[in-house]
């Protein structure tokens, strides 16, 4: 089941900021988002639940130290993924 990806304004800002300073990451971020939409359980994503202030959210890896924070939501009657943040481990946690 392919899920719709929804971008929060914060994710959009994070993405623009990251790509401005790391344009070589564009392909890996796109591949990660495609994989996230297709199969959130794929081992390459290393998806995991978050705790503490981010309880209810999930994170996955786009590169070695690049994380995508997201949560599951409903959109037009089906399950979707709301992308919340993008950044290094220290930036998003």
VENTAGI-V740545 format. One line per field, one symbol per residue. ss: DSSP state (H for helix, E for strand, - for the rest). Layout:
# VENTAGI-V740545
ss=???
This chain:
# VENTAGI-V740545
ss=---EEEE-HHHHHHHHHHHHH-HHHHHHHHHHHHHHHH----HHH--EE--HHH---EEEEEE--EEEEEEEEEE--EEEEEEEEEEEHHHH-
